[in-house]
Amino acid sequence: MRYQGKISSWKDDQGFGFITPNGGGEPVFLHIKAFERRGRRPLDGDIVTYEHSADARGRARADNVAFVETRSSAVSSSGKASGLGWLLLAVLFLVFVGACALAGKLPMAIAGVYGVASLLAFGIYAKDKAAAQDGRWRTKENTLHMIALFGGWPGALVAQRVLRHKSSKASFQVTFWATVLLNCVVLAWMLSPGGTWAMRSAASSLQASYERSLSGLVKEEITRETPRGRKGLKDN
């Protein structure tokens, strides 16, 4: 026999929630693996039909769950469109950084940092998503925020929308967008005349320091070899 209810308290990052049966009653546990088809991720408020079963401890559990097409489906479609907008933002930002580097407005190393950090962020989000679903050790949120702060936020944003991970947790999103804002402020400073001058001065200082160190090594090597040369001449 199939029942109908509404999904409530859905935790997408952990892949489970509860169904409130129509007509009332005790909430029924719902796991993401219980869906017959996984065309999209569940949302709070989705209407579903399900078969009632029980786990080893006798607790109510939903099996063979299916969505009932309602207004929530339209909301989901709207969410997908919004998600595509965020994906486009991430891609355009990386293209912008790359173009600035090619134009000589930013060091190529900066563009490389953004690219590598974004790939790293996506990989860590994917790993954390899998860990959440399997009940394994999770990545600390501070780690995710640090990667975003140091240039990985485009990859993190893509991961949030594609993997549906950490995208609905309000406290996480507030901190995440704060790191994005701070990172963009620093980038804007780098592109400003003052930032450009500071980066060039730093690069010149590093180059001068490297040249002095190299010169010192050469002189030291010459000093070591000179006594040997003199000794050879005296012997002759």
BELTATA-V68106 format. One record per residue. N is the residue number from 0. RES is the residue in one small letter. NEAR is the number of other ideal C-beta (glycine too) atoms within 12 Angstrom. Layout:
# BELTATA-V68106
N & RES & NEAR
N & RES & NEAR
This chain:
# BELTATA-V68106
0 & m & 10
1 & r & 19
2 & y & 28
3 & q & 26
4 & g & 34
5 & k & 34
6 & i & 39
7 & s & 23
8 & s & 21
9 & w & 30
10 & k & 26
11 & d & 30
12 & d & 31
13 & q & 26
14 & g & 27
15 & f & 28
16 & g & 33
17 & f & 30
18 & i & 41
19 & t & 29
20 & p & 25
21 & n & 17
22 & g & 10
23 & g & 10
24 & g & 16
25 & e & 17
26 & p & 22
27 & v & 36
28 & f & 33
29 & l & 44
30 & h & 28
31 & i & 28
32 & k & 19
33 & a & 30
34 & f & 28
35 & e & 18
36 & r & 14
37 & r & 16
38 & g & 14
39 & r & 21
40 & r & 31
41 & p & 40
42 & l & 31
43 & d & 24
44 & g & 25
45 & d & 36
46 & i & 28
47 & v & 40
48 & t & 30
49 & y & 36
50 & e & 24
51 & h & 26
52 & s & 22
53 & a & 15
54 & d & 16
55 & a & 7
56 & r & 8
57 & g & 10
58 & r & 16
59 & a & 24
60 & r & 27
61 & a & 38
62 & d & 26
63 & n & 20
64 & v & 36
65 & a & 26
66 & f & 29
67 & v & 23
68 & e & 17
69 & t & 18
70 & r & 15
71 & s & 24
72 & s & 21
73 & a & 15
74 & v & 19
75 & s & 25
76 & s & 17
77 & s & 15
78 & g & 25
79 & k & 22
80 & a & 15
81 & s & 17
82 & g & 26
83 & l & 18
84 & g & 16
85 & w & 28
86 & l & 26
87 & l & 18
88 & l & 22
89 & a & 33
90 & v & 22
91 & l & 16
92 & f & 30
93 & l & 33
94 & v & 18
95 & f & 24
96 & v & 35
97 & g & 23
98 & a & 17
99 & c & 24
100 & a & 24
101 & l & 15
102 & a & 15
103 & g & 15
104 & k & 24
105 & l & 31
106 & p & 25
107 & m & 19
108 & a & 18
109 & i & 31
110 & a & 29
111 & g & 18
112 & v & 31
113 & y & 39
114 & g & 26
115 & v & 21
116 & a & 30
117 & s & 33
118 & l & 23
119 & l & 28
120 & a & 43
121 & f & 32
122 & g & 23
123 & i & 32
124 & y & 40
125 & a & 26
126 & k & 23
127 & d & 31
128 & k & 30
129 & a & 22
130 & a & 20
131 & a & 26
132 & q & 24
133 & d & 16
134 & g & 12
135 & r & 13
136 & w & 11
137 & r & 23
138 & t & 28
139 & k & 14
140 & e & 25
141 & n & 15
142 & t & 21
143 & l & 39
144 & h & 30
145 & m & 24
146 & i & 36
147 & a & 41
148 & l & 28
149 & f & 26
150 & g & 36
151 & g & 37
152 & w & 42
153 & p & 41
154 & g & 36
155 & a & 49
156 & l & 39
157 & v & 32
158 & a & 38
159 & q & 39
160 & r & 31
161 & v & 23
162 & l & 30
163 & r & 32
164 & h & 38
165 & k & 37
166 & s & 30
167 & s & 24
168 & k & 21
169 & a & 11
170 & s & 13
171 & f & 26
172 & q & 25
173 & v & 15
174 & t & 23
175 & f & 34
176 & w & 24
177 & a & 18
178 & t & 32
179 & v & 32
180 & l & 17
181 & l & 21
182 & n & 34
183 & c & 24
184 & v & 16
185 & v & 24
186 & l & 31
187 & a & 20
188 & w & 18
189 & m & 30
190 & l & 26
191 & s & 16
192 & p & 13
193 & g & 13
194 & g & 22
195 & t & 22
196 & w & 15
197 & a & 18
198 & m & 25
199 & r & 19
200 & s & 14
201 & a & 17
202 & a & 19
203 & s & 14
204 & s & 14
205 & l & 16
206 & q & 14
207 & a & 14
208 & s & 14
209 & y & 14
210 & e & 14
211 & r & 14
212 & s & 14
213 & l & 14
214 & s & 14
215 & g & 14
216 & l & 14
217 & v & 14
218 & k & 14
219 & e & 13
220 & e & 13
221 & i & 14
222 & t & 14
223 & r & 12
224 & e & 14
225 & t & 14
226 & p & 12
227 & r & 14
228 & g & 14
229 & r & 12
230 & k & 11
231 & g & 11
232 & l & 10
233 & k & 9
234 & d & 8
235 & n & 7
